[in-house]
Amino acid sequence: MSEFWPTELRISRDRHRLSVTFDDGVAFDLSAELLRVLSPSAEVQGHGPSQRVTVPGKRNVQIITVQPTGNYAVRIGFDDSHDTGIYTWTYLRELGEKGEELFKAYEEELADKGMSRDKAEKPR
């Protein structure tokens, strides 16, 4: 069970951000791009660190759906048809707290692989 419980999840009007407020009053504004490229799905994370892929070309991705999954998570659907990531409350909190650092590491991975946030291509 999560020690963090959201009191509100709100998709921005332009569908590029998800605001999450927790019961301790802490709130985060998470970009759709961050949520998409760091999706907890097996498609992105694989079944271990060596299988994790870098997903390029998602700068303008939009959130289409946010569906409850039990009482511990939400499944987020994006306009690129990706909808298999189940984001636990703990993972959303982690993305809020460490998002800047995680996104910087993602940008470095893109650069190392010669990939871009703007050009869609096969993840690797």
C-alpha angles and dihedrals in degrees: 000000000000121000087208122072123187118227094187139018116185130178113215119245092253090048092233097110140045118206115206123189120190129208092254089062096254113136133189134192107212123191119233088232092057092047092048100046092044095042111155089225122123086239089068105022097036117202094298141004094278091058096051114120134206112236114209133191100039102119092117100034115139133212110241103173141013112193127182115244109199111306096301108061152004132237111224121206121202133200091251088067094254108139107141099097116107108201112203119206088249092053092048088051091050091050089051095049098040101023097114093050093044092048092050089053089049091053090050090051090051091051093046090053095043091245133135140219087229105045116075113219138141113300115247 
